[in-house]
Amino acid sequence: MAEAAAMLPASGRLNRLWRIVATGLSFLAFGVGGLLLGVLVFPLINLAVRDPARRRRRARRLVQKSFAFHIELMRVLGVLTYEVHGRERLQREGLLILANHPTLIDVVFLVSLLPNADCVVKSSLARNPFTRGPVRAAGYVFNDDGAGLVEDCIAAVRRGGTLVVFPEGTRTRRDGSMQLQRGAANIAVRGGLDVTPVRLTCTPMTLGKGEKWYRVPARRFHVVVDVQPDLEIAPFLGGAQGEALAARQLTEHLTQYFAAGDLRAAT
């Protein structure tokens, strides 16, 4: 990385230096914004809106606007560019969105497009001072709910929320290899829920698994959010096969899709 930077012309080195600074500013803004929302804004919403469902929806809408602002901030600062395909497919309620996970900010991109997003998150985020306000106010599903996690996720979709799940459970490795967990497929199979697949790409790759935020690429990275047509769950449930086999087949199908970007009907 250092040798590559030294080979850049002076203008290129200055640009990379600026993007390091701008990336740091972006992360700082994200943390401070979450802290201020949790301390100043969400308590006011709790006081003003008594109905829990309306309060949760209003909080999620605010999180969406905040995340959209953050993405735009990173674009204006010259950190990234992006494009979204199939945005109209997200303008529905009660979706189960399954996406691959190449970068740290995937969830920020997806939630910025969803006015009623629900997410499966680590319970530690509810204790982090920078994230606990938005996470608690939005009523996200925690991934340590044990045996009831799948049922909680199904209930979240049936309430009209749009549940975002990364089947890998962590960011994709730099070599592109991925191993999907079966939990996401279990949600679809046991709930009889069609899947809205979203394929995310990042070029050049950055903010991947195990990568430091300040290891910026040689140029601005470009994110593509590609929302695909729904994948019907019915073909996976046909016949006398049980839920376990159906979940395994769906997981294998999704693994091939996210690896190759080619979604075909189940066979």
Backbone hydrogen bonds, N-H to C=O, Kabsch-Sander energy under -0.5 kcal/mol:
donor,donor_aa,acceptor,acceptor_aa,energy
5,A,1,M,-2.2
6,A,2,A,-2.0
7,M,3,E,-1.2
8,L,4,A,-0.6
8,L,5,A,-1.0
13,R,9,P,-2.4
14,L,10,A,-2.4
15,N,11,S,-2.1
16,R,12,G,-2.3
17,L,13,R,-2.5
18,W,14,L,-2.5
19,R,15,N,-2.2
20,I,16,R,-1.9
21,V,17,L,-2.2
22,A,18,W,-3.4
23,T,19,R,-2.2
24,G,20,I,-2.2
25,L,21,V,-2.5
26,S,22,A,-2.2
27,F,23,T,-2.2
28,L,24,G,-2.3
29,A,25,L,-2.8
30,F,26,S,-2.1
31,G,27,F,-2.3
32,V,28,L,-2.7
33,G,29,A,-2.6
34,G,30,F,-2.2
35,L,31,G,-2.1
36,L,32,V,-2.7
37,L,33,G,-2.4
38,G,34,G,-2.1
39,V,35,L,-1.9
40,L,36,L,-3.0
41,V,36,L,-0.9
41,V,37,L,-0.6
42,F,37,L,-2.9
44,L,41,V,-0.5
45,I,41,V,-1.8
46,N,42,F,-2.3
47,L,43,P,-1.5
48,A,44,L,-2.4
49,V,45,I,-2.5
50,R,48,A,-0.6
55,R,51,D,-2.6
56,R,52,P,-2.5
57,R,53,A,-2.3
58,R,54,R,-2.4
59,A,55,R,-2.2
60,R,56,R,-2.3
61,R,57,R,-2.2
62,L,58,R,-1.9
63,V,59,A,-2.3
64,Q,60,R,-2.5
65,K,61,R,-2.2
66,S,62,L,-2.4
67,F,63,V,-2.7
68,A,64,Q,-2.6
69,F,65,K,-2.2
70,H,66,S,-2.0
71,I,67,F,-2.4
72,E,68,A,-2.2
73,L,69,F,-2.4
74,M,70,H,-2.2
75,R,71,I,-1.9
76,V,72,E,-2.8
77,L,73,L,-2.3
78,G,75,R,-1.2
79,V,74,M,-2.6
80,L,74,M,-1.0
81,T,221,F,-2.0
83,E,223,V,-1.9
85,H,225,V,-3.3
89,R,86,G,-1.7
90,L,87,R,-2.0
91,Q,88,E,-1.2
92,R,90,L,-1.0
94,G,160,G,-1.3
96,L,194,D,-0.5
97,I,95,L,-0.6
97,I,163,L,-3.1
98,L,96,L,-0.6
98,L,196,T,-1.4
99,A,165,V,-1.9
100,N,198,V,-1.2
104,L,207,L,-1.4
106,D,103,T,-1.2
109,F,105,I,-2.0
110,L,106,D,-2.5
111,V,107,V,-2.7
112,S,108,V,-1.7
113,L,110,L,-1.5
114,L,111,V,-1.4
117,A,114,L,-0.9
118,D,162,T,-3.2
120,V,164,V,-1.2
121,V,119,C,-0.7
121,V,141,V,-2.8
125,L,122,K,-1.5
126,A,123,S,-1.5
127,R,124,S,-1.4
128,N,124,S,-1.0
131,T,128,N,-1.2
132,R,128,N,-2.9
135,V,131,T,-2.4
136,R,132,R,-2.4
137,A,133,G,-2.4
138,A,134,P,-2.3
139,G,135,V,-0.6
139,G,136,R,-0.7
140,Y,135,V,-1.5
141,V,119,C,-2.0
143,N,121,V,-2.6
145,D,142,F,-1.0
148,G,145,D,-1.3
149,L,146,G,-2.0
152,D,148,G,-2.4
153,C,149,L,-2.2
154,I,150,V,-2.4
155,A,151,E,-2.5
156,A,152,D,-2.0
157,V,153,C,-1.7
158,R,154,I,-2.3
159,R,155,A,-1.4
160,G,157,V,-1.9
161,G,156,A,-1.7
162,T,116,N,-2.3
163,L,95,L,-2.4
163,L,161,G,-0.7
164,V,118,D,-2.7
165,V,97,I,-2.7
165,V,163,L,-0.6
169,G,166,F,-1.8
172,T,101,H,-2.5
173,R,177,S,-1.2
176,G,173,R,-2.1
181,Q,167,P,-3.0
186,N,182,R,-2.2
187,I,183,G,-1.7
188,A,184,A,-1.7
189,V,185,A,-2.9
190,R,186,N,-2.6
191,G,187,I,-1.7
192,G,188,A,-0.8
192,G,189,V,-0.6
193,L,188,A,-2.1
195,V,231,L,-2.5
196,T,96,L,-3.0
198,V,98,L,-2.3
199,R,226,D,-2.5
200,L,198,V,-0.6
201,T,224,V,-1.8
203,T,222,H,-2.3
209,K,172,T,-0.9
211,E,208,G,-2.0
215,R,212,K,-1.5
216,V,214,Y,-1.8
221,F,79,V,-1.4
222,H,203,T,-3.2
223,V,81,T,-2.4
224,V,201,T,-2.2
225,V,83,E,-2.5
226,D,199,R,-2.2
226,D,224,V,-0.7
227,V,85,H,-2.9
227,V,225,V,-0.7
228,Q,197,P,-2.6
228,Q,226,D,-0.7
231,L,195,V,-3.6
232,E,230,D,-0.7
236,F,233,I,-1.3
237,L,233,I,-0.8
237,L,234,A,-1.4
238,G,234,A,-0.7
241,Q,238,G,-0.5
246,A,242,G,-2.0
247,A,243,E,-2.7
248,R,244,A,-1.9
249,Q,245,L,-2.4
250,L,246,A,-2.4
251,T,247,A,-2.3
252,E,248,R,-2.2
253,H,249,Q,-2.3
254,L,250,L,-2.6
255,T,251,T,-2.2
256,Q,252,E,-2.0
257,Y,253,H,-2.0
258,F,254,L,-2.9
259,A,255,T,-1.7
260,A,256,Q,-2.2
261,G,257,Y,-3.8
263,L,261,G,-0.5
264,R,262,D,-0.7
